Amino acid sequence: MQLVEDLDRVEVKAMRDGYGEVLLELGKDERMWVVVADLMESTRVKDFAKHYPDRFVEMGIAEQNMMGVAAGMALEGKIPFVNSFACFSPGRNYDQLRVSVCVGKANVKVVGGHAGAGNGEDGANQQSFEDVGMVRSLPNLVVVSPADYEQVKRATRAIVVHEGPVYMRMTAPARPVVTSKMTPFVLGKAQVLRRGGEVGLIVSGAMVYEGLRAAEELSGKVDVEVINIHTIKPIDESEIIRVAQKCKRVVVAEEHQIIGGLGSAVAEVLVKEGVGVKMRMVGMSDVFGESGKPEELLVKYGMSKEVIIKAIRELVGK
């Protein structure tokens, strides 16, 4: 696995910057269209708009209409990318996503920006810790949660060639880049980032970095295997079962509610296959957030390296 070697000396970049760059690259395909709900700068689609104005539509604050327009584009053979904050898309246009896009398997790519604590200072109404739980139950929809700036690029290239609807979530703040340009990315295929035998640490999104730091700090004390589940649906059941049977203990960490997100998905796989393990979930514990800087909120609500380490220690009794 191609990863950075020194977690204390990593480059820090925003996922949305990588998304904007690769969107411009993919814009050479004339089927590509971009629609946005009054958030051109925040979602980093401004360069696409500048270079391909005939295939860019500013919808204004009309997320529900935006999703319907994108569904119509897809039915005409275009590949529309729908852009807004996750609290608004899918938060506000869930019905249109369900009926207009997913029922008919329309080839629409929905990108929910500023997910998790991304809109920290704007408070609970704009912090989306529920988006994965909302969308992963929708038939025909692929759900992706990349780890960092580089993985967003690879994920976007993968979803544009996937035929059918996709939801991809991104966090807003600049975060450490732990994957590289050479890190393989295949939809539905988990990545083993670190080998270990005592605890299986399953992570997604920006929590990948926190998980790797936790595993490194515990090195020599607890042997932790780190798995990046960048595709939450379809989830890599075989990899989850393998690490659970190997380690007998599992910790899941995500920047999302522990109800309905990655942790729930992992638990469903293990129960279905009858794999008995000790398990802990790290994430938002059935509460709404408050106004504050994203980094401060992650610490306050228990989504940090320290909380992951505590969960691991509890499982192994150390």
C-alpha contacts under 8 A as a table, 3 or more apart, distances in Angstrom:
res1	aa1	res2	aa2	distance
1	M	183	T	6.31
1	M	184	P	7.80
1	M	192	V	7.40
1	M	193	L	6.43
2	Q	179	T	6.64
2	Q	180	S	6.11
2	Q	182	M	6.00
2	Q	183	T	4.94
3	L	178	V	5.76
3	L	179	T	4.84
3	L	180	S	5.80
3	L	183	T	7.00
3	L	193	L	7.67
4	V	7	L	6.76
4	V	10	V	7.07
4	V	177	V	7.95
4	V	178	V	5.42
4	V	179	T	6.49
4	V	180	S	7.06
6	D	9	R	5.50
6	D	10	V	6.71
7	L	10	V	5.62
7	L	178	V	7.49
7	L	213	R	6.97
10	V	176	P	5.86
10	V	177	V	6.18
10	V	178	V	6.98
11	E	176	P	5.71
11	E	177	V	5.58
12	V	174	A	5.75
12	V	175	R	5.11
12	V	176	P	4.32
12	V	177	V	5.82
13	K	17	D	7.35
13	K	148	D	7.82
13	K	149	Y	6.04
13	K	174	A	4.53
13	K	175	R	5.48
13	K	176	P	6.42
13	K	177	V	6.63
14	A	17	D	5.41
14	A	18	G	6.98
14	A	148	D	7.36
14	A	149	Y	5.78
14	A	171	T	7.91
14	A	172	A	6.40
14	A	173	P	5.73
14	A	174	A	3.81
14	A	175	R	5.82
15	M	18	G	5.33
15	M	19	Y	6.33
15	M	148	D	5.49
15	M	149	Y	4.08
15	M	150	E	7.63
15	M	152	V	6.17
15	M	170	M	6.36
15	M	171	T	6.70
15	M	172	A	6.80
15	M	173	P	7.86
15	M	174	A	7.04
15	M	175	R	7.61
16	R	19	Y	4.83
16	R	20	G	6.11
16	R	43	T	6.33
16	R	44	R	6.11
16	R	113	G	7.48
16	R	149	Y	7.23
16	R	152	V	7.95
16	R	170	M	6.92
16	R	171	T	7.70
16	R	172	A	6.67
17	D	20	G	5.18
17	D	21	E	6.30
17	D	44	R	6.36
17	D	149	Y	7.05
18	G	21	E	5.17
18	G	22	V	6.27
18	G	149	Y	5.06
18	G	150	E	6.55
18	G	152	V	6.28
18	G	153	K	5.67
19	Y	22	V	5.36
19	Y	23	L	5.98
19	Y	44	R	7.23
19	Y	149	Y	7.56
19	Y	152	V	6.00
19	Y	153	K	5.77
19	Y	156	T	7.12
20	G	23	L	5.12
20	G	24	L	6.38
20	G	43	T	7.59
20	G	44	R	4.87
20	G	45	V	5.52
20	G	46	K	7.85
20	G	47	D	7.14
20	G	48	F	7.56
21	E	24	L	5.39
21	E	25	E	6.55
21	E	153	K	7.90
22	V	25	E	4.86
22	V	26	L	6.13
22	V	153	K	5.73
22	V	156	T	7.25
22	V	157	R	7.56
23	L	26	L	5.10
23	L	27	G	6.08
23	L	45	V	7.51
23	L	48	F	6.74
23	L	156	T	7.72
24	L	27	G	5.05
24	L	28	K	7.64
24	L	47	D	6.54
24	L	48	F	5.08
24	L	51	H	7.80
25	E	28	K	6.40
26	L	29	D	6.03
26	L	32	M	7.36
26	L	157	R	7.66
27	G	30	E	6.75
27	G	32	M	5.77
27	G	33	W	7.79
27	G	48	F	7.00
27	G	52	Y	7.31
28	K	32	M	7.84
29	D	32	M	5.71
30	E	33	W	7.84
31	R	77	G	7.14
31	R	78	K	4.62
31	R	79	I	5.50
32	M	55	R	7.21
32	M	78	K	6.18
32	M	79	I	4.85
32	M	80	P	5.96
32	M	81	F	7.64
33	W	55	R	4.92
33	W	56	F	5.90
33	W	78	K	6.84
33	W	79	I	5.94
33	W	80	P	4.55
33	W	81	F	6.22
34	V	45	V	7.70
34	V	48	F	7.76
34	V	49	A	7.89
34	V	55	R	6.49
34	V	56	F	4.93
34	V	57	V	6.37
34	V	80	P	5.52
34	V	81	F	4.83
34	V	82	V	6.33
34	V	83	N	7.60
35	V	56	F	5.91
35	V	57	V	4.76
35	V	58	E	5.92
35	V	59	M	6.75
35	V	66	M	6.97
35	V	70	A	7.39
35	V	80	P	7.01
35	V	81	F	6.18
35	V	82	V	5.18
35	V	83	N	6.21
36	V	39	L	6.31
36	V	40	M	6.38
36	V	57	V	6.61
36	V	58	E	5.28
36	V	59	M	5.87
36	V	60	G	7.36
36	V	66	M	7.35
36	V	82	V	6.04
36	V	83	N	4.70
36	V	84	S	6.11
37	A	40	M	7.57
37	A	58	E	6.25
37	A	59	M	5.08
37	A	60	G	4.75
37	A	61	I	5.18
37	A	62	A	6.18
37	A	63	E	5.93
37	A	66	M	7.09
37	A	83	N	6.67
37	A	84	S	5.78
38	D	58	E	6.47
38	D	59	M	6.65
38	D	60	G	4.58
38	D	61	I	5.70
38	D	84	S	7.87
39	L	42	S	5.33
39	L	43	T	5.95
39	L	83	N	7.77
39	L	84	S	6.30
40	M	43	T	5.54
40	M	44	R	6.04
40	M	45	V	5.41
40	M	46	K	5.43
40	M	58	E	7.92
41	E	44	R	5.08
41	E	45	V	6.62
41	E	46	K	5.88
43	T	83	N	6.63
43	T	84	S	6.62
43	T	85	F	7.76
43	T	113	G	6.42
44	R	47	D	7.27
45	V	48	F	5.38
45	V	49	A	6.38
46	K	49	A	4.98
46	K	50	K	6.20
47	D	50	K	4.99
47	D	51	H	6.20
48	F	51	H	5.29
48	F	52	Y	5.65
48	F	53	P	7.49
48	F	56	F	7.43
49	A	52	Y	5.31
49	A	53	P	4.91
49	A	55	R	7.62
49	A	56	F	5.44
50	K	53	P	5.78
52	Y	55	R	5.57
52	Y	56	F	6.52
53	P	56	F	5.13
53	P	57	V	7.94
59	M	62	A	6.14
59	M	63	E	7.66
59	M	65	N	7.83
59	M	66	M	6.14
60	G	63	E	7.92
62	A	65	N	5.48
62	A	66	M	6.12
63	E	66	M	4.87
63	E	67	M	6.38
63	E	84	S	7.81
63	E	88	F	6.77
63	E	89	S	6.70
63	E	92	R	6.71
63	E	93	N	5.96
64	Q	67	M	5.42
64	Q	68	G	6.57
64	Q	92	R	6.79
64	Q	93	N	4.60
64	Q	96	Q	6.29
65	N	68	G	5.12
65	N	69	V	6.11
66	M	69	V	5.14
66	M	70	A	6.21
66	M	82	V	7.36
67	M	70	A	5.08
67	M	71	A	6.25
67	M	82	V	6.94
67	M	93	N	6.89
67	M	96	Q	6.04
67	M	97	L	6.44
67	M	100	S	7.78
67	M	101	V	7.86
68	G	71	A	5.09
68	G	72	G	6.40
68	G	96	Q	6.15
68	G	97	L	7.91
68	G	100	S	6.27
68	G	101	V	7.85
69	V	72	G	5.15
69	V	73	M	6.32
70	A	73	M	4.98
70	A	74	A	6.24
70	A	80	P	5.68
70	A	81	F	7.58
70	A	82	V	6.93
70	A	108	V	6.53
71	A	74	A	5.15
71	A	75	L	6.34
71	A	100	S	6.02
71	A	101	V	5.58
71	A	106	A	5.99
71	A	107	N	7.56
71	A	108	V	6.45
72	G	75	L	5.13
72	G	76	E	6.51
73	M	76	E	5.17
73	M	77	G	6.72
73	M	78	K	5.40
73	M	79	I	7.21
73	M	80	P	6.57
74	A	77	G	5.16
74	A	78	K	4.79
74	A	79	I	5.71
74	A	80	P	6.43
74	A	106	A	5.74
74	A	107	N	5.31
74	A	108	V	6.21
75	L	78	K	7.23
75	L	106	A	6.47
75	L	107	N	7.67
78	K	107	N	7.94
79	I	107	N	6.24
79	I	108	V	6.26
79	I	109	K	7.51
79	I	160	V	7.48
80	P	107	N	7.52
80	P	108	V	5.44
80	P	109	K	6.24
81	F	108	V	6.32
81	F	109	K	4.75
81	F	110	V	5.87
81	F	111	V	7.07
82	V	108	V	7.37
82	V	109	K	6.09
82	V	110	V	4.70
82	V	111	V	5.95
83	N	89	S	7.56
83	N	110	V	6.43
83	N	111	V	5.25
83	N	112	G	6.50
83	N	113	G	7.40
84	S	88	F	6.51
84	S	89	S	5.84
84	S	111	V	6.87
84	S	112	G	5.78
84	S	113	G	6.01
85	F	88	F	5.49
85	F	89	S	6.05
85	F	112	G	5.14
85	F	113	G	4.42
85	F	114	H	5.53
85	F	115	A	6.97
85	F	126	Q	7.95
86	A	89	S	4.81
86	A	90	P	5.89
86	A	91	G	6.26
86	A	111	V	7.58
86	A	112	G	3.93
86	A	113	G	5.29
86	A	114	H	6.32
86	A	115	A	5.40
86	A	128	S	5.92
86	A	131	D	6.65
86	A	169	R	7.14
87	C	90	P	6.64
87	C	91	G	4.63
87	C	92	R	6.99
87	C	112	G	7.70
87	C	115	A	7.30
87	C	125	N	7.41
87	C	126	Q	5.46
87	C	127	Q	6.36
87	C	128	S	4.92
87	C	131	D	7.40
88	F	91	G	4.37
88	F	92	R	4.53
88	F	93	N	6.83
88	F	126	Q	7.99
89	S	92	R	5.68
89	S	93	N	5.72
89	S	94	Y	7.18
89	S	110	V	7.65
89	S	111	V	7.78
89	S	112	G	5.96
90	P	93	N	5.26
90	P	94	Y	4.98
90	P	97	L	7.18
90	P	112	G	7.13
90	P	131	D	6.76
90	P	134	M	7.85
90	P	135	V	7.65
91	G	94	Y	6.00
91	G	128	S	7.95
91	G	131	D	6.89
93	N	96	Q	5.42
93	N	97	L	6.25
94	Y	97	L	4.99
94	Y	98	R	6.04
95	D	98	R	5.10
95	D	99	V	6.03
95	D	100	S	7.93
96	Q	99	V	5.28
96	Q	100	S	5.13
96	Q	101	V	6.80
97	L	100	S	5.79
97	L	101	V	5.01
97	L	102	C	6.20
98	R	101	V	5.87
98	R	102	C	5.03
98	R	103	V	6.28
98	R	138	L	6.85
99	V	102	C	6.06
99	V	103	V	5.30
99	V	104	G	7.56
100	S	103	V	6.44
100	S	104	G	6.68
100	S	106	A	7.60
101	V	104	G	5.78
101	V	105	K	5.85
101	V	106	A	4.85
101	V	107	N	7.60
101	V	108	V	6.85
101	V	165	P	6.86
102	C	105	K	4.77
102	C	106	A	6.33
102	C	138	L	7.08
102	C	139	P	6.62
102	C	140	N	5.87
102	C	141	L	6.38
102	C	165	P	6.50
103	V	106	A	7.83
103	V	139	P	7.55
103	V	140	N	7.60
105	K	140	N	6.22
105	K	141	L	7.96
105	K	164	G	5.48
105	K	165	P	6.11
106	A	164	G	5.77
106	A	165	P	5.85
107	N	163	E	5.93
107	N	164	G	4.20
107	N	165	P	4.89
107	N	166	V	7.88
108	V	164	G	6.66
108	V	165	P	4.77
108	V	166	V	6.54
109	K	159	I	7.43
109	K	160	V	7.52
109	K	165	P	5.70
109	K	166	V	4.87
109	K	167	Y	6.10
109	K	168	M	7.68
110	V	165	P	7.67
110	V	166	V	6.02
110	V	167	Y	4.71
110	V	168	M	6.26
111	V	167	Y	5.88
111	V	168	M	4.87
111	V	169	R	5.84
111	V	170	M	7.48
112	G	115	A	6.51
112	G	167	Y	7.33
112	G	168	M	6.17
112	G	169	R	4.70
112	G	170	M	6.20
113	G	169	R	5.98
113	G	170	M	4.89
113	G	171	T	6.10
113	G	172	A	6.63
114	H	117	A	7.21
114	H	118	G	4.30
114	H	119	N	5.86
114	H	127	Q	7.59
114	H	128	S	7.69
114	H	169	R	7.95
114	H	170	M	6.01
114	H	171	T	4.61
114	H	172	A	4.48
114	H	173	P	7.98
115	A	118	G	5.53
115	A	119	N	7.58
115	A	127	Q	6.53
115	A	128	S	5.10
115	A	129	F	6.69
115	A	131	D	7.77
115	A	169	R	6.26
115	A	170	M	5.73
115	A	171	T	4.88
115	A	172	A	7.08
116	G	119	N	7.76
116	G	127	Q	5.75
116	G	128	S	5.03
116	G	129	F	4.76
116	G	171	T	6.40
116	G	255	E	5.52
116	G	256	H	5.93
117	A	120	G	5.15
117	A	127	Q	5.51
117	A	128	S	7.15
117	A	129	F	7.48
117	A	171	T	7.50
117	A	255	E	7.63
117	A	289	G	8.00
117	A	294	P	5.05
117	A	295	E	7.98
117	A	297	L	6.75
117	A	298	L	7.04
118	G	127	Q	6.60
118	G	171	T	5.49
118	G	172	A	4.79
118	G	173	P	6.27
118	G	294	P	5.87
119	N	122	D	5.51
119	N	123	G	6.99
119	N	126	Q	5.93
119	N	127	Q	5.47
119	N	172	A	7.50
119	N	294	P	7.24
120	G	123	G	5.84
120	G	124	A	7.95
120	G	126	Q	7.93
120	G	127	Q	6.61
120	G	290	E	7.44
120	G	291	S	5.54
120	G	292	G	5.11
120	G	293	K	5.19
120	G	294	P	4.87
120	G	297	L	7.28
121	E	290	E	7.85
121	E	291	S	4.47
121	E	292	G	4.70
121	E	293	K	5.89
121	E	294	P	7.68
122	D	125	N	7.50
122	D	126	Q	6.11
122	D	127	Q	7.62
122	D	291	S	5.87
122	D	292	G	7.92
123	G	126	Q	5.93
123	G	127	Q	6.39
123	G	289	G	6.73
123	G	290	E	4.94
123	G	291	S	4.19
123	G	292	G	7.39
124	A	127	Q	5.05
124	A	128	S	7.83
124	A	288	F	5.81
124	A	289	G	5.00
124	A	290	E	5.38
124	A	291	S	6.98
125	N	128	S	7.75
127	Q	289	G	7.19
128	S	131	D	6.08
128	S	256	H	7.79
129	F	132	V	7.85
129	F	255	E	6.93
129	F	256	H	4.33
129	F	257	Q	5.39
129	F	284	M	7.32
130	E	133	G	5.39
130	E	134	M	6.30
130	E	256	H	6.27
130	E	257	Q	5.94
130	E	260	G	7.70
130	E	261	G	7.61
131	D	134	M	5.03
131	D	135	V	6.34
132	V	135	V	5.36
132	V	136	R	5.78
132	V	143	V	7.46
132	V	256	H	7.69
132	V	260	G	7.13
132	V	261	G	5.54
132	V	262	L	7.89
133	G	136	R	5.86
133	G	137	S	7.33
133	G	257	Q	7.97
133	G	259	I	7.29
133	G	260	G	4.28
133	G	261	G	5.01
134	M	137	S	6.84
134	M	260	G	7.74
135	V	138	L	5.47
135	V	141	L	7.60
135	V	143	V	7.52
135	V	167	Y	7.78
136	R	139	P	7.94
136	R	141	L	7.14
136	R	142	V	7.64
136	R	143	V	6.40
136	R	232	I	7.69
136	R	233	K	6.48
138	L	141	L	5.93
140	N	164	G	7.24
140	N	165	P	6.82
141	L	164	G	7.31
141	L	165	P	5.22
141	L	166	V	5.40
141	L	167	Y	7.00
141	L	233	K	7.64
142	V	165	P	6.49
142	V	166	V	4.59
142	V	167	Y	6.11
142	V	231	T	7.68
142	V	232	I	7.83
142	V	233	K	5.29
142	V	234	P	6.38
143	V	166	V	5.96
143	V	167	Y	4.90
143	V	168	M	5.94
143	V	231	T	5.94
143	V	232	I	5.46
143	V	233	K	4.90
143	V	234	P	7.31
144	V	155	A	7.76
144	V	166	V	7.56
144	V	167	Y	6.19
144	V	168	M	4.62
144	V	169	R	6.51
144	V	230	H	5.75
144	V	231	T	4.46
144	V	232	I	5.85
144	V	233	K	7.08
145	S	168	M	5.86
145	S	169	R	5.35
145	S	170	M	6.81
145	S	204	S	6.29
145	S	205	G	5.17
145	S	229	I	7.84
145	S	230	H	4.91
145	S	231	T	6.12
145	S	232	I	7.01
146	P	151	Q	5.55
146	P	152	V	5.44
146	P	155	A	6.85
146	P	168	M	7.83
146	P	169	R	7.48
146	P	170	M	7.14
146	P	204	S	6.94
146	P	205	G	4.99
146	P	206	A	7.70
146	P	230	H	5.11
146	P	231	T	7.76
147	A	151	Q	5.94
147	A	152	V	7.23
147	A	178	V	7.88
147	A	179	T	7.74
147	A	204	S	6.23
147	A	205	G	4.02
147	A	206	A	5.16
147	A	207	M	7.42
147	A	208	V	6.00
147	A	209	Y	7.80
147	A	228	N	7.87
147	A	230	H	6.84
148	D	151	Q	5.32
148	D	152	V	6.11
148	D	175	R	6.85
148	D	176	P	7.04
148	D	177	V	5.44
148	D	178	V	7.02
148	D	179	T	7.17
148	D	205	G	6.94
148	D	206	A	6.42
149	Y	152	V	5.36
149	Y	153	K	6.75
149	Y	175	R	7.92
149	Y	177	V	6.18
150	E	153	K	5.34
150	E	154	R	6.69
150	E	177	V	6.89
150	E	179	T	6.31
150	E	180	S	6.11
150	E	181	K	6.27
151	Q	154	R	5.07
151	Q	155	A	5.91
151	Q	179	T	6.60
151	Q	180	S	7.69
151	Q	185	F	7.63
152	V	155	A	4.98
152	V	156	T	5.99
153	K	156	T	5.27
153	K	157	R	6.38
154	R	157	R	5.21
154	R	158	A	6.27
154	R	185	F	6.36
155	A	158	A	4.99
155	A	159	I	6.17
155	A	185	F	6.91
155	A	187	L	7.71
156	T	159	I	5.22
156	T	160	V	6.20
157	R	160	V	5.53
157	R	161	V	6.95
158	A	161	V	5.69
158	A	162	H	6.47
158	A	185	F	7.91
158	A	186	V	7.32
158	A	187	L	6.98
159	I	162	H	4.91
159	I	166	V	6.85
159	I	187	L	7.93
160	V	163	E	7.72
170	M	205	G	7.62
171	T	205	G	7.87
171	T	206	A	7.22
173	P	294	P	7.48
175	R	206	A	7.07
176	P	209	Y	6.84
177	V	180	S	7.63
177	V	209	Y	7.96
178	V	209	Y	6.62
179	T	182	M	7.97
179	T	183	T	5.97
180	S	183	T	5.22
185	F	189	K	7.60
186	V	189	K	5.45
187	L	230	H	7.97
187	L	231	T	6.06
188	G	230	H	7.79
188	G	231	T	5.17
188	G	232	I	7.54
188	G	233	K	6.89
188	G	234	P	5.36
188	G	235	I	5.62
188	G	236	D	5.63
189	K	229	I	7.64
189	K	230	H	8.00
189	K	231	T	7.10
189	K	235	I	7.52
189	K	236	D	5.54
190	A	227	I	6.73
190	A	228	N	5.74
190	A	229	I	4.92
190	A	230	H	6.59
190	A	231	T	7.22
190	A	235	I	7.91
190	A	236	D	5.84
190	A	239	E	6.74
191	Q	227	I	5.62
191	Q	228	N	5.04
191	Q	229	I	6.71
191	Q	230	H	7.96
192	V	195	R	7.02
192	V	225	E	7.60
192	V	226	V	6.09
192	V	227	I	4.67
192	V	228	N	6.45
193	L	225	E	7.59
193	L	226	V	5.41
193	L	227	I	5.80
193	L	228	N	6.84
194	R	212	L	7.83
194	R	224	V	7.50
194	R	225	E	5.20
194	R	226	V	4.96
194	R	227	I	7.27
195	R	224	V	6.85
195	R	225	E	4.48
195	R	226	V	6.67
196	G	199	V	7.07
196	G	200	G	7.47
196	G	223	D	4.86
196	G	224	V	4.54
196	G	225	E	3.98
196	G	226	V	7.64
197	G	200	G	7.51
197	G	223	D	5.57
197	G	224	V	6.29
197	G	225	E	6.45
197	G	246	K	6.57
197	G	247	C	5.26
198	E	222	V	6.59
198	E	223	D	5.12
198	E	224	V	5.89
198	E	225	E	7.60
198	E	246	K	7.94
198	E	247	C	4.83
198	E	248	K	7.38
198	E	249	R	6.96
198	E	316	V	7.79
199	V	222	V	7.66
199	V	223	D	6.57
199	V	224	V	4.90
199	V	225	E	6.17
199	V	247	C	5.12
199	V	248	K	7.04
199	V	249	R	4.99
199	V	250	V	5.72
199	V	251	V	7.33
199	V	312	I	7.08
199	V	316	V	7.91
200	G	224	V	5.99
200	G	225	E	4.89
200	G	226	V	6.17
200	G	227	I	7.34
200	G	243	V	5.84
200	G	244	A	6.47
200	G	247	C	5.92
200	G	248	K	7.89
200	G	249	R	6.13
200	G	250	V	4.71
200	G	251	V	6.30
201	L	211	G	7.12
201	L	224	V	6.63
201	L	225	E	5.85
201	L	226	V	4.77
201	L	227	I	6.11
201	L	250	V	5.87
201	L	251	V	4.86
201	L	252	V	5.91
201	L	253	A	7.58
202	I	226	V	5.99
202	I	227	I	4.79
202	I	228	N	6.11
202	I	229	I	6.83
202	I	250	V	7.25
202	I	251	V	6.12
202	I	252	V	4.70
202	I	253	A	6.42
203	V	207	M	6.03
203	V	208	V	5.38
203	V	211	G	6.74
203	V	226	V	7.36
203	V	227	I	6.15
203	V	228	N	5.14
203	V	229	I	6.06
203	V	252	V	5.75
203	V	253	A	4.96
203	V	254	E	6.00
204	S	207	M	5.74
204	S	208	V	5.54
204	S	228	N	5.50
204	S	229	I	5.27
204	S	230	H	5.58
204	S	253	A	7.06
204	S	254	E	5.75
204	S	255	E	7.98
204	S	262	L	7.71
205	G	208	V	5.93
205	G	230	H	6.79
205	G	254	E	6.93
205	G	255	E	7.23
206	A	209	Y	6.18
206	A	210	E	7.48
206	A	254	E	7.79
206	A	255	E	7.14
207	M	210	E	5.00
207	M	211	G	6.03
207	M	253	A	6.39
207	M	254	E	5.66
207	M	255	E	6.47
207	M	303	M	7.64
207	M	304	S	7.77
208	V	211	G	5.07
208	V	212	L	6.23
208	V	228	N	6.56
209	Y	212	L	5.17
209	Y	213	R	6.22
210	E	213	R	5.15
210	E	214	A	6.15
210	E	304	S	6.11
210	E	305	K	4.83
210	E	308	I	7.91
211	G	214	A	5.05
211	G	215	A	6.20
211	G	226	V	7.06
211	G	253	A	7.49
211	G	305	K	6.37
211	G	308	I	6.94
212	L	215	A	5.12
212	L	216	E	6.14
212	L	226	V	6.84
213	R	216	E	5.07
213	R	217	E	6.14
213	R	305	K	6.52
214	A	217	E	5.20
214	A	218	L	6.27
214	A	305	K	5.24
214	A	306	E	7.17
214	A	308	I	6.52
214	A	309	I	5.66
215	A	218	L	5.18
215	A	219	S	6.18
215	A	222	V	7.93
215	A	223	D	7.62
215	A	224	V	5.59
215	A	225	E	7.66
215	A	226	V	7.49
215	A	309	I	7.78
216	E	219	S	5.05
218	L	221	K	5.30
218	L	222	V	5.43
218	L	223	D	7.34
218	L	224	V	7.75
218	L	309	I	7.51
219	S	222	V	5.98
219	S	223	D	6.34
219	S	224	V	7.72
220	G	223	D	6.97
222	V	316	V	7.97
225	E	243	V	7.83
229	I	232	I	6.25
229	I	235	I	7.42
229	I	236	D	7.52
231	T	234	P	6.44
231	T	235	I	5.94
231	T	236	D	7.76
232	I	235	I	4.89
232	I	236	D	7.98
232	I	262	L	6.47
232	I	265	A	7.61
235	I	265	A	7.85
236	D	239	E	5.65
236	D	240	I	6.53
237	E	240	I	5.18
237	E	241	I	6.12
237	E	269	V	6.32
238	S	241	I	5.16
238	S	242	R	6.04
239	E	242	R	5.01
239	E	243	V	6.26
240	I	243	V	5.48
240	I	244	A	6.09
240	I	266	V	7.07
240	I	269	V	7.65
240	I	270	L	7.75
241	I	244	A	5.14
241	I	245	Q	6.03
241	I	269	V	7.63
241	I	270	L	6.63
241	I	273	E	7.91
241	I	275	V	7.18
242	R	245	Q	5.36
242	R	246	K	6.10
243	V	246	K	4.98
243	V	247	C	5.95
243	V	248	K	7.89
244	A	247	C	5.38
244	A	248	K	5.22
244	A	249	R	6.38
244	A	250	V	6.34
244	A	275	V	7.32
244	A	277	V	6.68
245	Q	248	K	5.47
245	Q	275	V	6.94
245	Q	277	V	7.81
247	C	250	V	7.36
248	K	276	G	7.45
248	K	277	V	4.96
248	K	278	K	6.55
249	R	277	V	5.39
249	R	278	K	4.79
249	R	279	M	5.90
249	R	315	L	6.67
249	R	316	V	7.94
250	V	277	V	6.88
250	V	278	K	6.24
250	V	279	M	4.75
250	V	280	R	6.51
251	V	279	M	5.63
251	V	280	R	4.78
251	V	281	M	5.78
251	V	282	V	7.39
251	V	308	I	7.73
251	V	311	A	7.00
251	V	312	I	6.76
252	V	262	L	7.34
252	V	263	G	5.52
252	V	266	V	7.99
252	V	279	M	7.84
252	V	280	R	6.42
252	V	281	M	4.88
252	V	282	V	5.99
253	A	262	L	7.97
253	A	263	G	7.32
253	A	281	M	6.04
253	A	282	V	4.50
253	A	283	G	6.00
253	A	303	M	7.42
253	A	308	I	7.20
254	E	257	Q	7.82
254	E	258	I	7.70
254	E	261	G	7.91
254	E	262	L	6.86
254	E	263	G	7.72
254	E	282	V	6.40
254	E	283	G	5.34
254	E	303	M	7.32
255	E	283	G	5.71
255	E	284	M	7.14
255	E	298	L	7.93
255	E	303	M	6.62
256	H	261	G	6.50
256	H	283	G	5.61
256	H	284	M	5.72
257	Q	260	G	6.90
257	Q	261	G	6.26
257	Q	283	G	5.64
257	Q	284	M	4.34
257	Q	285	S	6.14
257	Q	286	D	6.25
258	I	261	G	5.85
258	I	262	L	7.49
258	I	263	G	6.00
258	I	264	S	6.92
258	I	281	M	6.44
258	I	282	V	6.88
258	I	283	G	5.26
258	I	284	M	5.75
258	I	285	S	5.99
258	I	286	D	7.14
259	I	263	G	7.43
259	I	264	S	6.20
259	I	285	S	7.79
259	I	286	D	7.02
260	G	263	G	7.32
260	G	264	S	5.24
260	G	265	A	7.17
261	G	264	S	5.43
261	G	265	A	6.33
262	L	265	A	4.97
262	L	266	V	6.15
263	G	266	V	5.19
263	G	267	A	6.18
263	G	281	M	6.07
264	S	267	A	5.07
264	S	268	E	6.13
265	A	268	E	5.14
265	A	269	V	6.46
266	V	269	V	5.21
266	V	270	L	6.39
267	A	270	L	5.16
267	A	271	V	6.08
268	E	271	V	5.26
268	E	272	K	6.00
269	V	272	K	5.22
269	V	273	E	6.25
270	L	273	E	5.27
270	L	274	G	5.92
270	L	275	V	5.02
270	L	276	G	7.17
271	V	274	G	4.96
271	V	275	V	6.23
271	V	276	G	7.56
272	K	275	V	7.88
278	K	315	L	6.88
279	M	315	L	7.55
280	R	311	A	6.36
280	R	315	L	7.83
281	M	311	A	7.96
282	V	302	G	6.90
282	V	303	M	6.31
282	V	307	V	7.27
282	V	308	I	6.67
282	V	311	A	7.76
283	G	301	Y	7.51
283	G	302	G	6.37
283	G	303	M	5.52
284	M	287	V	6.51
284	M	301	Y	6.17
284	M	302	G	7.04
284	M	303	M	7.43
285	S	301	Y	7.70
289	G	297	L	7.44
289	G	301	Y	7.83
290	E	297	L	7.76
292	G	296	E	6.54
292	G	297	L	6.20
293	K	296	E	5.30
293	K	297	L	6.27
294	P	297	L	5.09
294	P	298	L	6.25
295	E	298	L	5.28
295	E	299	V	6.56
296	E	299	V	5.28
296	E	300	K	6.18
297	L	300	K	4.98
297	L	301	Y	5.95
298	L	301	Y	5.42
298	L	302	G	6.06
298	L	303	M	4.85
298	L	304	S	6.25
299	V	302	G	5.30
299	V	303	M	5.76
299	V	304	S	5.59
300	K	303	M	7.78
302	G	307	V	5.86
303	M	307	V	6.48
303	M	308	I	7.58
304	S	307	V	5.45
304	S	308	I	6.49
305	K	308	I	5.16
305	K	309	I	6.20
306	E	309	I	5.11
306	E	310	K	6.21
307	V	310	K	4.98
307	V	311	A	6.24
308	I	311	A	5.13
308	I	312	I	6.24
309	I	312	I	5.11
309	I	313	R	6.12
310	K	313	R	5.14
310	K	314	E	6.19
311	A	314	E	5.16
311	A	315	L	6.45
312	I	315	L	5.24
312	I	316	V	6.48
313	R	316	V	5.30
313	R	317	G	5.68
313	R	318	K	4.98
314	E	317	G	5.14
314	E	318	K	6.67
315	L	318	K	7.99
